[in-house]
Amino acid sequence: MSVKMKNYMEICVERTLDSVWGNYDMCKCDRCRADIMAIALNRLPAKYVVTPEGEQFVKLITLQSQFEVDTLAEVVKAIEIVKNSKRH
């Protein structure tokens, strides 16, 4: 298959995590970061795009404040889960 799909939600979760992670006193290793992202992404709806136009459409959706609140809430929950249950 030559068409590549991208879950735009990964970008949104990563940006949100980058903006709040510094506020938490916890391990900042790659494993903890990946665990946080995986937990948050599993709790949020995927937003797959295959074209630049599709990506622009999803970017418009992300400007809605409820979308931002939902993403932030799931990232914070994931941070708390990983912080309280270290896997290393």
PDB file of N, CA, C and O in Angstrom:
ATOM      1  N   MET A   1       0.854  -1.173   0.000  1.00  0.00           N
ATOM      2  CA  MET A   1       0.000   0.000   0.000  1.00  0.00           C
ATOM      3  C   MET A   1       0.901   1.237   0.000  1.00  0.00           C
ATOM      4  O   MET A   1       1.746   1.394   0.881  1.00  0.00           O
ATOM      5  N   SER A   2       0.719   2.098  -0.977  1.00  0.00           N
ATOM      6  CA  SER A   2       1.593   3.261  -1.092  1.00  0.00           C
ATOM      7  C   SER A   2       1.056   4.485  -0.352  1.00  0.00           C
ATOM      8  O   SER A   2       1.787   5.453  -0.143  1.00  0.00           O
ATOM      9  N   VAL A   3      -0.196   4.447   0.038  1.00  0.00           N
ATOM     10  CA  VAL A   3      -0.770   5.565   0.783  1.00  0.00           C
ATOM     11  C   VAL A   3      -0.425   5.385   2.260  1.00  0.00           C
ATOM     12  O   VAL A   3      -0.631   4.315   2.832  1.00  0.00           O
ATOM     13  N   LYS A   4       0.098   6.437   2.859  1.00  0.00           N
ATOM     14  CA  LYS A   4       0.457   6.364   4.274  1.00  0.00           C
ATOM     15  C   LYS A   4      -0.597   7.049   5.119  1.00  0.00           C
ATOM     16  O   LYS A   4      -1.020   8.170   4.834  1.00  0.00           O
ATOM     17  N   MET A   5      -1.010   6.352   6.162  1.00  0.00           N
ATOM     18  CA  MET A   5      -1.959   6.923   7.109  1.00  0.00           C
ATOM     19  C   MET A   5      -1.189   7.463   8.306  1.00  0.00           C
ATOM     20  O   MET A   5      -0.116   6.972   8.655  1.00  0.00           O
ATOM     21  N   LYS A   6      -1.766   8.486   8.922  1.00  0.00           N
ATOM     22  CA  LYS A   6      -1.159   9.072  10.106  1.00  0.00           C
ATOM     23  C   LYS A   6      -2.271   9.356  11.110  1.00  0.00           C
ATOM     24  O   LYS A   6      -3.303   9.930  10.763  1.00  0.00           O
ATOM     25  N   ASN A   7      -2.051   8.954  12.344  1.00  0.00           N
ATOM     26  CA  ASN A   7      -2.990   9.283  13.405  1.00  0.00           C
ATOM     27  C   ASN A   7      -2.597  10.659  13.938  1.00  0.00           C
ATOM     28  O   ASN A   7      -1.639  10.785  14.701  1.00  0.00           O
ATOM     29  N   TYR A   8      -3.328  11.666  13.541  1.00  0.00           N
ATOM     30  CA  TYR A   8      -3.006  13.037  13.936  1.00  0.00           C
ATOM     31  C   TYR A   8      -3.068  13.212  15.460  1.00  0.00           C
ATOM     32  O   TYR A   8      -2.447  14.118  16.014  1.00  0.00           O
ATOM     33  N   MET A   9      -3.817  12.343  16.120  1.00  0.00           N
ATOM     34  CA  MET A   9      -3.937  12.437  17.577  1.00  0.00           C
ATOM     35  C   MET A   9      -2.580  12.232  18.249  1.00  0.00           C
ATOM     36  O   MET A   9      -2.348  12.766  19.334  1.00  0.00           O
ATOM     37  N   GLU A  10      -1.681  11.470  17.625  1.00  0.00           N
ATOM     38  CA  GLU A  10      -0.349  11.287  18.203  1.00  0.00           C
ATOM     39  C   GLU A  10       0.372  12.623  18.340  1.00  0.00           C
ATOM     40  O   GLU A  10       1.035  12.877  19.346  1.00  0.00           O
ATOM     41  N   ILE A  11       0.243  13.464  17.342  1.00  0.00           N
ATOM     42  CA  ILE A  11       0.869  14.783  17.379  1.00  0.00           C
ATOM     43  C   ILE A  11       0.255  15.625  18.496  1.00  0.00           C
ATOM     44  O   ILE A  11       0.969  16.302  19.235  1.00  0.00           O
ATOM     45  N   CYS A  12      -1.066  15.577  18.613  1.00  0.00           N
ATOM     46  CA  CYS A  12      -1.756  16.373  19.636  1.00  0.00           C
ATOM     47  C   CYS A  12      -1.366  15.928  21.043  1.00  0.00           C
ATOM     48  O   CYS A  12      -1.112  16.759  21.915  1.00  0.00           O
ATOM     49  N   VAL A  13      -1.318  14.617  21.259  1.00  0.00           N
ATOM     50  CA  VAL A  13      -0.953  14.103  22.580  1.00  0.00           C
ATOM     51  C   VAL A  13       0.498  14.462  22.901  1.00  0.00           C
ATOM     52  O   VAL A  13       0.808  14.848  24.028  1.00  0.00           O
ATOM     53  N   GLU A  14       1.371  14.337  21.927  1.00  0.00           N
ATOM     54  CA  GLU A  14       2.775  14.671  22.159  1.00  0.00           C
ATOM     55  C   GLU A  14       2.947  16.149  22.513  1.00  0.00           C
ATOM     56  O   GLU A  14       3.705  16.484  23.423  1.00  0.00           O
ATOM     57  N   ARG A  15       2.256  17.023  21.808  1.00  0.00           N
ATOM     58  CA  ARG A  15       2.337  18.461  22.113  1.00  0.00           C
ATOM     59  C   ARG A  15       1.804  18.761  23.506  1.00  0.00           C
ATOM     60  O   ARG A  15       2.392  19.543  24.253  1.00  0.00           O
ATOM     61  N   THR A  16       0.690  18.135  23.847  1.00  0.00           N
ATOM     62  CA  THR A  16       0.103  18.356  25.171  1.00  0.00           C
ATOM     63  C   THR A  16       1.046  17.848  26.256  1.00  0.00           C
ATOM     64  O   THR A  16       1.265  18.524  27.261  1.00  0.00           O
ATOM     65  N   LEU A  17       1.601  16.661  26.049  1.00  0.00           N
ATOM     66  CA  LEU A  17       2.539  16.107  27.021  1.00  0.00           C
ATOM     67  C   LEU A  17       3.745  17.023  27.182  1.00  0.00           C
ATOM     68  O   LEU A  17       4.174  17.281  28.306  1.00  0.00           O
ATOM     69  N   ASP A  18       4.289  17.510  26.096  1.00  0.00           N
ATOM     70  CA  ASP A  18       5.439  18.422  26.165  1.00  0.00           C
ATOM     71  C   ASP A  18       5.120  19.674  26.978  1.00  0.00           C
ATOM     72  O   ASP A  18       5.987  20.204  27.673  1.00  0.00           O
ATOM     73  N   SER A  19       3.887  20.140  26.891  1.00  0.00           N
ATOM     74  CA  SER A  19       3.536  21.390  27.574  1.00  0.00           C
ATOM     75  C   SER A  19       3.292  21.215  29.074  1.00  0.00           C
ATOM     76  O   SER A  19       3.390  22.187  29.823  1.00  0.00           O
ATOM     77  N   VAL A  20       2.979  20.000  29.529  1.00  0.00           N
ATOM     78  CA  VAL A  20       2.654  19.834  30.955  1.00  0.00           C
ATOM     79  C   VAL A  20       3.620  18.944  31.723  1.00  0.00           C
ATOM     80  O   VAL A  20       3.636  18.975  32.954  1.00  0.00           O
ATOM     81  N   TRP A  21       4.415  18.163  31.033  1.00  0.00           N
ATOM     82  CA  TRP A  21       5.256  17.175  31.706  1.00  0.00           C
ATOM     83  C   TRP A  21       6.244  17.798  32.676  1.00  0.00           C
ATOM     84  O   TRP A  21       6.554  17.198  33.705  1.00  0.00           O
ATOM     85  N   GLY A  22       6.736  18.966  32.378  1.00  0.00           N
ATOM     86  CA  GLY A  22       7.691  19.628  33.252  1.00  0.00           C
ATOM     87  C   GLY A  22       7.115  19.987  34.618  1.00  0.00           C
ATOM     88  O   GLY A  22       7.869  20.242  35.557  1.00  0.00           O
ATOM     89  N   ASN A  23       5.801  20.010  34.740  1.00  0.00           N
ATOM     90  CA  ASN A  23       5.144  20.343  36.009  1.00  0.00           C
ATOM     91  C   ASN A  23       5.092  19.164  36.973  1.00  0.00           C
ATOM     92  O   ASN A  23       4.654  19.317  38.113  1.00  0.00           O
ATOM     93  N   TYR A  24       5.535  17.984  36.526  1.00  0.00           N
ATOM     94  CA  TYR A  24       5.429  16.783  37.351  1.00  0.00           C
ATOM     95  C   TYR A  24       6.804  16.304  37.771  1.00  0.00           C
ATOM     96  O   TYR A  24       7.729  16.234  36.962  1.00  0.00           O
ATOM     97  N   ASP A  25       6.924  15.975  39.055  1.00  0.00           N
ATOM     98  CA  ASP A  25       8.155  15.431  39.600  1.00  0.00           C
ATOM     99  C   ASP A  25       8.109  13.921  39.418  1.00  0.00           C
ATOM    100  O   ASP A  25       7.580  13.192  40.258  1.00  0.00           O
ATOM    101  N   MET A  26       8.674  13.467  38.302  1.00  0.00           N
ATOM    102  CA  MET A  26       8.647  12.044  37.999  1.00  0.00           C
ATOM    103  C   MET A  26       9.750  11.726  37.013  1.00  0.00           C
ATOM    104  O   MET A  26      10.431  12.620  36.509  1.00  0.00           O
ATOM    105  N   CYS A  27       9.916  10.454  36.746  1.00  0.00           N
ATOM    106  CA  CYS A  27      10.913  10.005  35.776  1.00  0.00           C
ATOM    107  C   CYS A  27      10.571  10.566  34.397  1.00  0.00           C
ATOM    108  O   CYS A  27       9.408  10.571  33.993  1.00  0.00           O
ATOM    109  N   LYS A  28      11.571  11.027  33.694  1.00  0.00           N
ATOM    110  CA  LYS A  28      11.366  11.605  32.363  1.00  0.00           C
ATOM    111  C   LYS A  28      12.038  10.754  31.272  1.00  0.00           C
ATOM    112  O   LYS A  28      12.385  11.268  30.208  1.00  0.00           O
ATOM    113  N   CYS A  29      12.217   9.458  31.539  1.00  0.00           N
ATOM    114  CA  CYS A  29      12.873   8.593  30.560  1.00  0.00           C
ATOM    115  C   CYS A  29      11.953   8.323  29.359  1.00  0.00           C
ATOM    116  O   CYS A  29      10.752   8.587  29.406  1.00  0.00           O
ATOM    117  N   ASP A  30      12.544   7.797  28.298  1.00  0.00           N
ATOM    118  CA  ASP A  30      11.785   7.500  27.079  1.00  0.00           C
ATOM    119  C   ASP A  30      10.687   6.462  27.326  1.00  0.00           C
ATOM    120  O   ASP A  30       9.610   6.541  26.734  1.00  0.00           O
ATOM    121  N   ARG A  31      10.959   5.497  28.195  1.00  0.00           N
ATOM    122  CA  ARG A  31       9.956   4.455  28.490  1.00  0.00           C
ATOM    123  C   ARG A  31       8.731   5.054  29.166  1.00  0.00           C
ATOM    124  O   ARG A  31       7.604   4.735  28.786  1.00  0.00           O
ATOM    125  N   CYS A  32       8.926   5.909  30.151  1.00  0.00           N
ATOM    126  CA  CYS A  32       7.794   6.543  30.836  1.00  0.00           C
ATOM    127  C   CYS A  32       7.025   7.441  29.869  1.00  0.00           C
ATOM    128  O   CYS A  32       5.795   7.471  29.884  1.00  0.00           O
ATOM    129  N   ARG A  33       7.752   8.166  29.033  1.00  0.00           N
ATOM    130  CA  ARG A  33       7.098   9.022  28.037  1.00  0.00           C
ATOM    131  C   ARG A  33       6.242   8.188  27.089  1.00  0.00           C
ATOM    132  O   ARG A  33       5.098   8.545  26.807  1.00  0.00           O
ATOM    133  N   ALA A  34       6.784   7.093  26.603  1.00  0.00           N
ATOM    134  CA  ALA A  34       6.038   6.225  25.688  1.00  0.00           C
ATOM    135  C   ALA A  34       4.816   5.624  26.382  1.00  0.00           C
ATOM    136  O   ALA A  34       3.748   5.516  25.779  1.00  0.00           O
ATOM    137  N   ASP A  35       4.973   5.232  27.647  1.00  0.00           N
ATOM    138  CA  ASP A  35       3.837   4.677  28.394  1.00  0.00           C
ATOM    139  C   ASP A  35       2.722   5.715  28.538  1.00  0.00           C
ATOM    140  O   ASP A  35       1.547   5.397  28.354  1.00  0.00           O
ATOM    141  N   ILE A  36       3.088   6.942  28.862  1.00  0.00           N
ATOM    142  CA  ILE A  36       2.103   8.015  29.001  1.00  0.00           C
ATOM    143  C   ILE A  36       1.362   8.226  27.689  1.00  0.00           C
ATOM    144  O   ILE A  36       0.134   8.310  27.662  1.00  0.00           O
ATOM    145  N   MET A  37       2.111   8.311  26.619  1.00  0.00           N
ATOM    146  CA  MET A  37       1.474   8.542  25.314  1.00  0.00           C
ATOM    147  C   MET A  37       0.558   7.384  24.932  1.00  0.00           C
ATOM    148  O   MET A  37      -0.545   7.608  24.434  1.00  0.00           O
ATOM    149  N   ALA A  38       0.999   6.157  25.158  1.00  0.00           N
ATOM    150  CA  ALA A  38       0.179   4.998  24.802  1.00  0.00           C
ATOM    151  C   ALA A  38      -1.121   4.968  25.598  1.00  0.00           C
ATOM    152  O   ALA A  38      -2.186   4.699  25.042  1.00  0.00           O
ATOM    153  N   ILE A  39      -1.036   5.240  26.886  1.00  0.00           N
ATOM    154  CA  ILE A  39      -2.248   5.243  27.718  1.00  0.00           C
ATOM    155  C   ILE A  39      -3.210   6.320  27.241  1.00  0.00           C
ATOM    156  O   ILE A  39      -4.399   6.054  27.062  1.00  0.00           O
ATOM    157  N   ALA A  40      -2.713   7.523  27.036  1.00  0.00           N
ATOM    158  CA  ALA A  40      -3.582   8.622  26.590  1.00  0.00           C
ATOM    159  C   ALA A  40      -4.185   8.325  25.217  1.00  0.00           C
ATOM    160  O   ALA A  40      -5.379   8.536  25.005  1.00  0.00           O
ATOM    161  N   LEU A  41      -3.367   7.839  24.288  1.00  0.00           N
ATOM    162  CA  LEU A  41      -3.869   7.555  22.931  1.00  0.00           C
ATOM    163  C   LEU A  41      -4.917   6.448  22.930  1.00  0.00           C
ATOM    164  O   LEU A  41      -5.851   6.484  22.129  1.00  0.00           O
ATOM    165  N   ASN A  42      -4.775   5.480  23.804  1.00  0.00           N
ATOM    166  CA  ASN A  42      -5.771   4.409  23.874  1.00  0.00           C
ATOM    167  C   ASN A  42      -7.107   4.888  24.420  1.00  0.00           C
ATOM    168  O   ASN A  42      -8.130   4.236  24.212  1.00  0.00           O
ATOM    169  N   ARG A  43      -7.111   6.004  25.106  1.00  0.00           N
ATOM    170  CA  ARG A  43      -8.343   6.541  25.689  1.00  0.00           C
ATOM    171  C   ARG A  43      -8.988   7.638  24.845  1.00  0.00           C
ATOM    172  O   ARG A  43     -10.097   8.084  25.138  1.00  0.00           O
ATOM    173  N   LEU A  44      -8.298   8.064  23.811  1.00  0.00           N
ATOM    174  CA  LEU A  44      -8.810   9.126  22.947  1.00  0.00           C
ATOM    175  C   LEU A  44      -9.171   8.559  21.577  1.00  0.00           C
ATOM    176  O   LEU A  44      -8.587   7.564  21.146  1.00  0.00           O
ATOM    177  N   PRO A  45     -10.127   9.180  20.892  1.00  0.00           N
ATOM    178  CA  PRO A  45     -10.472   8.690  19.552  1.00  0.00           C
ATOM    179  C   PRO A  45      -9.351   8.988  18.556  1.00  0.00           C
ATOM    180  O   PRO A  45      -8.760  10.068  18.566  1.00  0.00           O
ATOM    181  N   ALA A  46      -9.077   8.015  17.706  1.00  0.00           N
ATOM    182  CA  ALA A  46      -8.053   8.210  16.675  1.00  0.00           C
ATOM    183  C   ALA A  46      -8.566   9.188  15.626  1.00  0.00           C
ATOM    184  O   ALA A  46      -9.764   9.246  15.348  1.00  0.00           O
ATOM    185  N   LYS A  47      -7.658   9.944  15.053  1.00  0.00           N
ATOM    186  CA  LYS A  47      -7.980  10.896  13.983  1.00  0.00           C
ATOM    187  C   LYS A  47      -7.019  10.629  12.831  1.00  0.00           C
ATOM    188  O   LYS A  47      -6.024  11.333  12.657  1.00  0.00           O
ATOM    189  N   TYR A  48      -7.334   9.603  12.050  1.00  0.00           N
ATOM    190  CA  TYR A  48      -6.450   9.221  10.943  1.00  0.00           C
ATOM    191  C   TYR A  48      -6.655  10.116   9.740  1.00  0.00           C
ATOM    192  O   TYR A  48      -7.778  10.480   9.391  1.00  0.00           O
ATOM    193  N   VAL A  49      -5.539  10.461   9.115  1.00  0.00           N
ATOM    194  CA  VAL A  49      -5.566  11.256   7.896  1.00  0.00           C
ATOM    195  C   VAL A  49      -4.652  10.589   6.873  1.00  0.00           C
ATOM    196  O   VAL A  49      -3.686   9.912   7.225  1.00  0.00           O
ATOM    197  N   VAL A  50      -4.982  10.798   5.599  1.00  0.00           N
ATOM    198  CA  VAL A  50      -4.150  10.240   4.533  1.00  0.00           C
ATOM    199  C   VAL A  50      -3.726  11.297   3.522  1.00  0.00           C
ATOM    200  O   VAL A  50      -2.918  11.018   2.636  1.00  0.00           O
ATOM    201  N   THR A  51      -4.263  12.508   3.646  1.00  0.00           N
ATOM    202  CA  THR A  51      -3.937  13.576   2.712  1.00  0.00           C
ATOM    203  C   THR A  51      -3.654  14.856   3.488  1.00  0.00           C
ATOM    204  O   THR A  51      -4.068  14.992   4.639  1.00  0.00           O
ATOM    205  N   PRO A  52      -2.957  15.782   2.869  1.00  0.00           N
ATOM    206  CA  PRO A  52      -2.751  17.088   3.517  1.00  0.00           C
ATOM    207  C   PRO A  52      -4.082  17.785   3.806  1.00  0.00           C
ATOM    208  O   PRO A  52      -4.209  18.489   4.808  1.00  0.00           O
ATOM    209  N   GLU A  53      -5.072  17.591   2.935  1.00  0.00           N
ATOM    210  CA  GLU A  53      -6.388  18.200   3.180  1.00  0.00           C
ATOM    211  C   GLU A  53      -7.030  17.607   4.426  1.00  0.00           C
ATOM    212  O   GLU A  53      -7.633  18.320   5.227  1.00  0.00           O
ATOM    213  N   GLY A  54      -6.892  16.288   4.580  1.00  0.00           N
ATOM    214  CA  GLY A  54      -7.428  15.627   5.770  1.00  0.00           C
ATOM    215  C   GLY A  54      -6.757  16.128   7.028  1.00  0.00           C
ATOM    216  O   GLY A  54      -7.404  16.301   8.061  1.00  0.00           O
ATOM    217  N   GLU A  55      -5.466  16.360   6.940  1.00  0.00           N
ATOM    218  CA  GLU A  55      -4.742  16.882   8.090  1.00  0.00           C
ATOM    219  C   GLU A  55      -5.225  18.285   8.447  1.00  0.00           C
ATOM    220  O   GLU A  55      -5.353  18.613   9.627  1.00  0.00           O
ATOM    221  N   GLN A  56      -5.492  19.105   7.451  1.00  0.00           N
ATOM    222  CA  GLN A  56      -6.001  20.450   7.710  1.00  0.00           C
ATOM    223  C   GLN A  56      -7.373  20.396   8.380  1.00  0.00           C
ATOM    224  O   GLN A  56      -7.665  21.192   9.272  1.00  0.00           O
ATOM    225  N   PHE A  57      -8.210  19.454   7.947  1.00  0.00           N
ATOM    226  CA  PHE A  57      -9.541  19.295   8.546  1.00  0.00           C
ATOM    227  C   PHE A  57      -9.418  18.914  10.018  1.00  0.00           C
ATOM    228  O   PHE A  57     -10.112  19.473  10.867  1.00  0.00           O
ATOM    229  N   VAL A  58      -8.540  17.968  10.318  1.00  0.00           N
ATOM    230  CA  VAL A  58      -8.363  17.540  11.698  1.00  0.00           C
ATOM    231  C   VAL A  58      -7.777  18.665  12.534  1.00  0.00           C
ATOM    232  O   VAL A  58      -8.140  18.815  13.701  1.00  0.00           O
ATOM    233  N   LYS A  59      -6.878  19.459  11.963  1.00  0.00           N
ATOM    234  CA  LYS A  59      -6.324  20.608  12.688  1.00  0.00           C
ATOM    235  C   LYS A  59      -7.443  21.575  13.079  1.00  0.00           C
ATOM    236  O   LYS A  59      -7.410  22.145  14.170  1.00  0.00           O
ATOM    237  N   LEU A  60      -8.420  21.764  12.212  1.00  0.00           N
ATOM    238  CA  LEU A  60      -9.553  22.630  12.549  1.00  0.00           C
ATOM    239  C   LEU A  60     -10.335  22.077  13.728  1.00  0.00           C
ATOM    240  O   LEU A  60     -10.762  22.829  14.605  1.00  0.00           O
ATOM    241  N   ILE A  61     -10.523  20.770  13.749  1.00  0.00           N
ATOM    242  CA  ILE A  61     -11.240  20.137  14.859  1.00  0.00           C
ATOM    243  C   ILE A  61     -10.488  20.364  16.166  1.00  0.00           C
ATOM    244  O   ILE A  61     -11.098  20.593  17.211  1.00  0.00           O
ATOM    245  N   THR A  62      -9.150  20.297  16.100  1.00  0.00           N
ATOM    246  CA  THR A  62      -8.360  20.430  17.318  1.00  0.00           C
ATOM    247  C   THR A  62      -8.411  21.832  17.906  1.00  0.00           C
ATOM    248  O   THR A  62      -8.017  22.029  19.055  1.00  0.00           O
ATOM    249  N   LEU A  63      -8.877  22.787  17.160  1.00  0.00           N
ATOM    250  CA  LEU A  63      -8.999  24.143  17.681  1.00  0.00           C
ATOM    251  C   LEU A  63     -10.199  24.286  18.615  1.00  0.00           C
ATOM    252  O   LEU A  63     -10.315  25.289  19.320  1.00  0.00           O
ATOM    253  N   GLN A  64     -11.072  23.315  18.628  1.00  0.00           N
ATOM    254  CA  GLN A  64     -12.231  23.369  19.509  1.00  0.00           C
ATOM    255  C   GLN A  64     -11.754  23.165  20.948  1.00  0.00           C
ATOM    256  O   GLN A  64     -10.940  22.283  21.218  1.00  0.00           O
ATOM    257  N   SER A  65     -12.256  23.971  21.850  1.00  0.00           N
ATOM    258  CA  SER A  65     -11.774  23.926  23.226  1.00  0.00           C
ATOM    259  C   SER A  65     -12.084  22.586  23.901  1.00  0.00           C
ATOM    260  O   SER A  65     -11.290  22.127  24.722  1.00  0.00           O
ATOM    261  N   GLN A  66     -13.206  21.950  23.582  1.00  0.00           N
ATOM    262  CA  GLN A  66     -13.532  20.667  24.204  1.00  0.00           C
ATOM    263  C   GLN A  66     -12.510  19.606  23.806  1.00  0.00           C
ATOM    264  O   GLN A  66     -12.148  18.757  24.621  1.00  0.00           O
ATOM    265  N   PHE A  67     -12.052  19.650  22.578  1.00  0.00           N
ATOM    266  CA  PHE A  67     -11.021  18.717  22.119  1.00  0.00           C
ATOM    267  C   PHE A  67      -9.752  18.891  22.954  1.00  0.00           C
ATOM    268  O   PHE A  67      -9.152  17.914  23.399  1.00  0.00           O
ATOM    269  N   GLU A  68      -9.354  20.144  23.158  1.00  0.00           N
ATOM    270  CA  GLU A  68      -8.148  20.426  23.936  1.00  0.00           C
ATOM    271  C   GLU A  68      -8.305  19.970  25.382  1.00  0.00           C
ATOM    272  O   GLU A  68      -7.373  19.419  25.968  1.00  0.00           O
ATOM    273  N   VAL A  69      -9.475  20.197  25.953  1.00  0.00           N
ATOM    274  CA  VAL A  69      -9.739  19.793  27.334  1.00  0.00           C
ATOM    275  C   VAL A  69      -9.679  18.269  27.453  1.00  0.00           C
ATOM    276  O   VAL A  69      -9.071  17.742  28.385  1.00  0.00           O
ATOM    277  N   ASP A  70     -10.308  17.564  26.512  1.00  0.00           N
ATOM    278  CA  ASP A  70     -10.298  16.098  26.544  1.00  0.00           C
ATOM    279  C   ASP A  70      -8.883  15.549  26.422  1.00  0.00           C
ATOM    280  O   ASP A  70      -8.507  14.623  27.141  1.00  0.00           O
ATOM    281  N   THR A  71      -8.105  16.117  25.517  1.00  0.00           N
ATOM    282  CA  THR A  71      -6.722  15.666  25.329  1.00  0.00           C
ATOM    283  C   THR A  71      -5.901  15.914  26.588  1.00  0.00           C
ATOM    284  O   THR A  71      -5.177  15.026  27.039  1.00  0.00           O
ATOM    285  N   LEU A  72      -6.005  17.097  27.151  1.00  0.00           N
ATOM    286  CA  LEU A  72      -5.271  17.425  28.372  1.00  0.00           C
ATOM    287  C   LEU A  72      -5.677  16.499  29.517  1.00  0.00           C
ATOM    288  O   LEU A  72      -4.818  16.011  30.252  1.00  0.00           O
ATOM    289  N   ALA A  73      -6.967  16.254  29.673  1.00  0.00           N
ATOM    290  CA  ALA A  73      -7.443  15.398  30.761  1.00  0.00           C
ATOM    291  C   ALA A  73      -6.857  13.991  30.655  1.00  0.00           C
ATOM    292  O   ALA A  73      -6.430  13.420  31.659  1.00  0.00           O
ATOM    293  N   GLU A  74      -6.833  13.437  29.457  1.00  0.00           N
ATOM    294  CA  GLU A  74      -6.307  12.085  29.287  1.00  0.00           C
ATOM    295  C   GLU A  74      -4.801  12.034  29.472  1.00  0.00           C
ATOM    296  O   GLU A  74      -4.280  11.056  30.007  1.00  0.00           O
ATOM    297  N   VAL A  75      -4.102  13.057  29.045  1.00  0.00           N
ATOM    298  CA  VAL A  75      -2.651  13.094  29.242  1.00  0.00           C
ATOM    299  C   VAL A  75      -2.330  13.188  30.737  1.00  0.00           C
ATOM    300  O   VAL A  75      -1.427  12.505  31.219  1.00  0.00           O
ATOM    301  N   VAL A  76      -3.051  14.016  31.462  1.00  0.00           N
ATOM    302  CA  VAL A  76      -2.810  14.154  32.908  1.00  0.00           C
ATOM    303  C   VAL A  76      -3.125  12.844  33.627  1.00  0.00           C
ATOM    304  O   VAL A  76      -2.375  12.434  34.512  1.00  0.00           O
ATOM    305  N   LYS A  77      -4.218  12.183  33.262  1.00  0.00           N
ATOM    306  CA  LYS A  77      -4.539  10.884  33.865  1.00  0.00           C
ATOM    307  C   LYS A  77      -3.424   9.874  33.593  1.00  0.00           C
ATOM    308  O   LYS A  77      -3.026   9.122  34.483  1.00  0.00           O
ATOM    309  N   ALA A  78      -2.927   9.866  32.358  1.00  0.00           N
ATOM    310  CA  ALA A  78      -1.857   8.939  31.989  1.00  0.00           C
ATOM    311  C   ALA A  78      -0.575   9.234  32.767  1.00  0.00           C
ATOM    312  O   ALA A  78       0.122   8.311  33.189  1.00  0.00           O
ATOM    313  N   ILE A  79      -0.268  10.507  32.956  1.00  0.00           N
ATOM    314  CA  ILE A  79       0.910  10.886  33.746  1.00  0.00           C
ATOM    315  C   ILE A  79       0.782  10.336  35.164  1.00  0.00           C
ATOM    316  O   ILE A  79       1.731   9.765  35.702  1.00  0.00           O
ATOM    317  N   GLU A  80      -0.378  10.507  35.755  1.00  0.00           N
ATOM    318  CA  GLU A  80      -0.596  10.028  37.127  1.00  0.00           C
ATOM    319  C   GLU A  80      -0.475   8.508  37.211  1.00  0.00           C
ATOM    320  O   GLU A  80       0.089   7.987  38.173  1.00  0.00           O
ATOM    321  N   ILE A  81      -0.993   7.800  36.223  1.00  0.00           N
ATOM    322  CA  ILE A  81      -0.894   6.339  36.210  1.00  0.00           C
ATOM    323  C   ILE A  81       0.565   5.908  36.158  1.00  0.00           C
ATOM    324  O   ILE A  81       0.993   5.059  36.940  1.00  0.00           O
ATOM    325  N   VAL A  82       1.327   6.492  35.241  1.00  0.00           N
ATOM    326  CA  VAL A  82       2.729   6.106  35.087  1.00  0.00           C
ATOM    327  C   VAL A  82       3.538   6.540  36.309  1.00  0.00           C
ATOM    328  O   VAL A  82       4.413   5.806  36.769  1.00  0.00           O
ATOM    329  N   LYS A  83       3.255   7.709  36.823  1.00  0.00           N
ATOM    330  CA  LYS A  83       3.979   8.208  37.992  1.00  0.00           C
ATOM    331  C   LYS A  83       3.796   7.274  39.201  1.00  0.00           C
ATOM    332  O   LYS A  83       4.726   7.053  39.976  1.00  0.00           O
ATOM    333  N   ASN A  84       2.597   6.741  39.339  1.00  0.00           N
ATOM    334  CA  ASN A  84       2.277   5.897  40.487  1.00  0.00           C
ATOM    335  C   ASN A  84       2.543   4.414  40.250  1.00  0.00           C
ATOM    336  O   ASN A  84       2.425   3.626  41.188  1.00  0.00           O
ATOM    337  N   SER A  85       2.893   4.011  39.049  1.00  0.00           N
ATOM    338  CA  SER A  85       3.150   2.592  38.753  1.00  0.00           C
ATOM    339  C   SER A  85       4.345   2.455  37.814  1.00  0.00           C
ATOM    340  O   SER A  85       4.200   2.035  36.666  1.00  0.00           O
ATOM    341  N   LYS A  86       5.483   2.801  38.296  1.00  0.00           N
ATOM    342  CA  LYS A  86       6.692   2.742  37.462  1.00  0.00           C
ATOM    343  C   LYS A  86       6.933   1.311  36.990  1.00  0.00           C
ATOM    344  O   LYS A  86       6.739   0.359  37.746  1.00  0.00           O
ATOM    345  N   ARG A  87       7.358   1.169  35.732  1.00  0.00           N
ATOM    346  CA  ARG A  87       7.635  -0.152  35.180  1.00  0.00           C
ATOM    347  C   ARG A  87       9.124  -0.457  35.158  1.00  0.00           C
ATOM    348  O   ARG A  87       9.542  -1.454  34.570  1.00  0.00           O
ATOM    349  N   HIS A  88       9.914   0.374  35.778  1.00  0.00           N
ATOM    350  CA  HIS A  88      11.361   0.117  35.822  1.00  0.00           C
ATOM    351  C   HIS A  88      11.917   0.481  37.167  1.00  0.00           C
ATOM    352  O   HIS A  88      13.117   0.336  37.399  1.00  0.00           O
TER     353      HIS A  88
END
